[in-house]
Amino acid sequence: MGNGQIITGGITNPEECYVAPTIITDVKPDDPEMQEEIFGPILPVTTFIDFAEVFSIIGRHPKPLAAYIFTGSKELAREFLSVTQCGSAAVNDTVMQIASPYLPFGGIGTNGMGRYHGRKSFETFSNMRSVMEKSNLVDIPVRYPPYTSVKEKALKLLMR
């Protein structure tokens, strides 16, 4: 780990393949937590003065598989989507764009292996980026743990 400070979580149990949801603050762009894609319940948090700094940090690294922005500003969301390059993106949500059978999923650059020949080659090398934008007006609690059999049934109905 770099110089960041664990605010919550940080507990691991390799025998059970368990990593507790972890938030790390005071993370710098060159810290190890910011050098690789994160596939676990780990959230490094860094501060910035303006979005030009954010776009600079994002631009110094390979294109991520996904990028997320949380904002009430449609203009900022549009700028974020136009300035960043990634396999898929979401505004005011995370991961849900992967659940949609109507949005293609995959990476670009070092994250982008895909189909080729004919039209599939054009599609692979054109990068149709998936973007999902969620309103901040309504949030469905069924999405969040703890998951019960009733929530599971509701989610299955919603995902059809």
C-alpha positions as CSV (number, residue, x, y, z in Angstrom):
1,M,0.0,0.0,0.0
2,G,1.1,3.6,-0.6
3,N,0.9,6.5,1.8
4,G,-2.9,6.4,2.0
5,Q,-4.9,6.0,5.2
6,I,-7.5,3.2,5.6
7,I,-10.6,4.9,6.9
8,T,-12.7,1.7,7.1
9,G,-12.2,-1.9,6.2
10,G,-8.8,-3.3,5.3
11,I,-9.6,-6.7,6.8
12,T,-8.6,-9.7,4.7
13,N,-8.9,-13.5,5.1
14,P,-7.1,-15.3,2.3
15,E,-8.4,-18.7,3.3
16,E,-11.9,-17.5,2.8
17,C,-11.0,-15.3,-0.2
18,Y,-12.5,-12.3,1.8
19,V,-11.6,-8.6,1.5
20,A,-13.7,-6.3,3.6
21,P,-15.1,-3.2,1.8
22,T,-12.3,-0.7,2.2
23,I,-12.0,3.1,1.8
24,I,-8.5,4.6,1.6
25,T,-8.1,8.4,1.7
26,D,-5.1,10.7,1.0
27,V,-4.2,8.6,-2.0
28,K,-1.9,10.2,-4.6
29,P,-2.0,9.4,-8.3
30,D,1.4,7.6,-8.2
31,D,0.5,5.4,-5.2
32,P,0.2,1.6,-5.9
33,E,-3.6,1.7,-5.4
34,M,-3.9,4.0,-8.3
35,Q,-1.7,2.1,-10.7
36,E,-3.8,-1.0,-11.5
37,E,-7.5,-1.7,-12.1
38,I,-9.3,-2.5,-8.9
39,F,-11.6,-5.6,-9.0
40,G,-12.3,-5.7,-5.3
41,P,-14.3,-3.7,-2.8
42,I,-11.6,-1.1,-2.4
43,L,-12.2,2.6,-3.0
44,P,-9.2,4.9,-3.1
45,V,-10.2,8.5,-2.5
46,T,-8.1,11.4,-3.7
47,T,-8.7,15.2,-3.6
48,F,-8.5,17.7,-6.3
49,I,-9.0,21.5,-6.8
50,D,-10.7,21.4,-10.2
51,F,-11.7,18.9,-12.9
52,A,-8.8,19.9,-15.1
53,E,-6.6,18.1,-12.5
54,V,-9.0,15.1,-12.5
55,F,-8.8,14.8,-16.3
56,S,-5.0,15.1,-16.2
57,I,-4.8,12.3,-13.7
58,I,-7.1,10.1,-15.7
59,G,-5.2,10.9,-18.9
60,R,-1.8,9.8,-17.5
61,H,-3.0,6.2,-17.1
62,P,-4.2,3.5,-19.6
63,K,-7.8,3.6,-20.6
64,P,-9.8,1.9,-17.8
65,L,-12.4,-0.8,-18.3
66,A,-15.0,1.5,-16.8
67,A,-15.3,5.1,-15.4
68,Y,-17.9,6.6,-13.1
69,I,-18.9,10.1,-12.2
70,F,-21.3,11.3,-9.5
71,T,-22.7,14.8,-10.1
72,G,-25.9,16.8,-10.3
73,S,-24.5,18.8,-13.2
74,K,-25.4,17.5,-16.7
75,E,-22.7,19.8,-18.2
76,L,-20.0,18.2,-16.0
77,A,-21.2,14.7,-16.8
78,R,-21.1,15.5,-20.5
79,E,-17.6,17.0,-20.2
80,F,-16.4,13.9,-18.2
81,L,-17.8,11.6,-20.9
82,S,-16.3,13.6,-23.8
83,V,-12.8,14.0,-22.2
84,T,-12.3,10.5,-20.8
85,Q,-11.8,7.3,-22.7
86,C,-12.9,4.0,-21.2
87,G,-14.7,0.8,-22.1
88,S,-18.0,1.8,-20.5
89,A,-19.2,4.6,-18.2
90,A,-21.9,5.4,-15.8
91,V,-23.2,8.7,-14.4
92,N,-24.5,8.6,-10.8
93,D,-24.2,4.9,-10.5
94,T,-21.7,2.1,-10.7
95,V,-21.6,-1.3,-12.5
96,M,-25.2,-1.2,-13.6
97,Q,-24.3,-0.6,-17.3
98,I,-22.7,-4.1,-17.2
99,A,-26.1,-5.6,-16.3
100,S,-27.9,-4.3,-19.3
101,P,-28.1,-6.8,-22.2
102,Y,-28.5,-3.8,-24.6
103,L,-25.2,-2.2,-23.9
104,P,-21.9,-3.7,-25.2
105,F,-19.3,-4.4,-22.6
106,G,-15.6,-4.5,-23.0
107,G,-12.4,-2.4,-22.9
108,I,-10.3,-0.4,-25.2
109,G,-6.5,-0.1,-25.6
110,T,-4.8,-2.6,-23.3
111,N,-8.3,-3.7,-22.0
112,G,-9.7,-4.2,-25.4
113,M,-9.7,-7.7,-26.9
114,G,-12.7,-8.4,-29.0
115,R,-14.2,-9.9,-32.1
116,Y,-12.8,-9.3,-35.6
117,H,-13.5,-9.9,-39.3
118,G,-16.1,-8.0,-41.3
119,R,-18.5,-5.8,-39.4
120,K,-17.3,-7.2,-36.0
121,S,-13.8,-5.7,-36.8
122,F,-15.3,-2.3,-37.4
123,E,-17.2,-2.6,-34.2
124,T,-14.2,-3.8,-32.2
125,F,-11.9,-1.0,-33.4
126,S,-14.5,1.7,-33.2
127,N,-15.3,1.4,-29.5
128,M,-19.0,2.0,-29.0
129,R,-18.8,3.1,-25.4
130,S,-21.6,2.1,-23.1
131,V,-23.0,4.9,-21.0
132,M,-25.7,4.6,-18.3
133,E,-27.0,7.7,-16.7
134,K,-29.2,7.4,-13.5
135,S,-31.3,10.2,-12.1
136,N,-30.7,11.3,-8.6
137,L,-34.4,11.7,-8.0
138,V,-35.3,8.0,-7.4
139,D,-33.2,5.2,-6.1
140,I,-34.5,1.6,-5.7
141,P,-33.4,0.2,-2.3
142,V,-33.8,-3.4,-3.6
143,R,-30.4,-2.9,-5.3
144,Y,-28.6,-2.8,-2.0
145,P,-27.6,-5.5,0.6
146,P,-28.7,-7.3,2.6
147,Y,-30.2,-9.4,-0.2
148,T,-33.3,-11.4,0.7
149,S,-35.3,-13.9,-1.4
150,V,-37.9,-11.1,-2.0
151,K,-35.2,-8.7,-3.2
152,E,-33.7,-11.4,-5.4
153,K,-37.1,-12.1,-7.1
154,A,-37.6,-8.3,-7.6
155,L,-34.1,-7.9,-9.1
156,K,-34.7,-10.8,-11.5
157,L,-38.0,-9.2,-12.6
158,L,-36.3,-5.8,-13.2
159,M,-33.4,-7.4,-15.1
160,R,-35.6,-9.2,-17.7
